[in-house]
Amino acid sequence: MADKHLITVNPENLSQFTHLHECIFPLKFPKKFYREAVNPTKPGIHHIAAFNDKYVGVLSACVIKEANDDLHLYIYSLGCKILHRQRGIGTFMLRNCIEFANNQNCKEIKLHVQQINEDAIEFYKKNGFCEVCIEQKYYKRLEKPDAVVMCKEL
């Protein structure tokens, strides 16, 4: 049986966390994003997913306080290297997010997905997320910049 586990991001593995983001996602995350992963200013989770002792995925999410004082978890990144998809790693990371959000008393989980990323949209729908709206030109530096806003109520 394959071994899946999550490793908290720290200064020693930050370069691997950064490299995985560069491999998995079509956009470049700002340096501030990586600094926040090792020195968080708000409650969140920042993990590297390991599968059979190989670093294969990333997860980064933070608790956001709404104007009405409700809390939600915003997923900044959740992804896995192409060769390691369809092995339950993404679901494993998402379940960790849901558990964390519940422990933080979040009302919902939100995220953006590039509109052309049908696999990711389908993955989230299978896991109880709904499409809320399309945000035009959300990804400013991508050729296909529109994003689907997705949400899961807890």
C-alpha positions, -999 to 999 in steps of 0.1 A, spaced: 0 0 0 13 35 -9 22 59 19 7 94 17 14 120 42 17 158 46 48 177 57 44 212 71 64 238 52 94 252 70 126 271 61 144 238 53 119 226 28 107 259 14 127 255 -18 109 222 -25 75 239 -18 85 267 -42 97 242 -69 66 221 -67 44 252 -72 65 261 -103 61 226 -117 23 222 -110 7 256 -116 8 278 -148 11 310 -128 40 324 -107 32 330 -70 47 361 -55 76 359 -30 52 371 -2 31 339 -7 62 318 1 72 340 31 37 336 45 39 298 42 69 297 67 59 328 88 21 328 88 3 360 99 -31 343 100 -43 307 107 -36 284 78 -21 252 65 9 250 42 20 215 33 40 194 9 23 161 0 46 131 0 38 98 -17 62 69 -12 87 94 2 87 116 -29 74 152 -28 46 153 -52 20 179 -42 13 212 -24 -14 226 -3 -17 262 9 -48 277 26 -57 304 51 -86 314 72 -102 346 61 -126 367 83 -156 381 64 -171 415 71 -199 398 90 -173 380 112 -179 346 95 -148 326 88 -140 308 56 -109 289 44 -95 301 11 -74 275 -8 -46 293 -25 -31 262 -40 -39 225 -40 -22 205 -67 -2 174 -75 24 166 -102 9 151 -133 25 117 -130 11 113 -95 -25 122 -101 -54 98 -98 -38 82 -67 -59 99 -41 -33 125 -32 -55 155 -41 -84 140 -22 -61 133 8 -50 170 8 -86 183 4 -98 162 33 -71 177 54 -83 212 43 -119 203 53 -108 190 87 -88 221 93 -116 244 82 -140 226 105 -116 228 134 -113 266 128 -151 270 127 -152 281 91 -186 283 74 -172 274 40 -142 268 18 -136 290 -13 -111 289 -42 -105 300 -77 -98 276 -106 -87 286 -141 -119 282 -162 -102 259 -188 -90 235 -160 -119 211 -164 -102 183 -145 -98 205 -114 -134 218 -116 -147 183 -119 -125 172 -89 -139 199 -67 -175 192 -78 -170 155 -69 -160 167 -35 -190 188 -28 -180 222 -42 -203 243 -63 -195 269 -90 -205 303 -77 -195 326 -106 -169 333 -133 -144 360 -125 -133 376 -157 -95 383 -161 -87 369 -126 -54 355 -137 -38 386 -151 -6 370 -165 -22 339 -181 -34 336 -217 -67 322 -205 -73 346 -175 -109 337 -164 -115 318 -132 -144 298 -117 -151 307 -81 -160 276 -62 -174 271 -27 -182 243 -3 -204 250 26 -195 233 59 
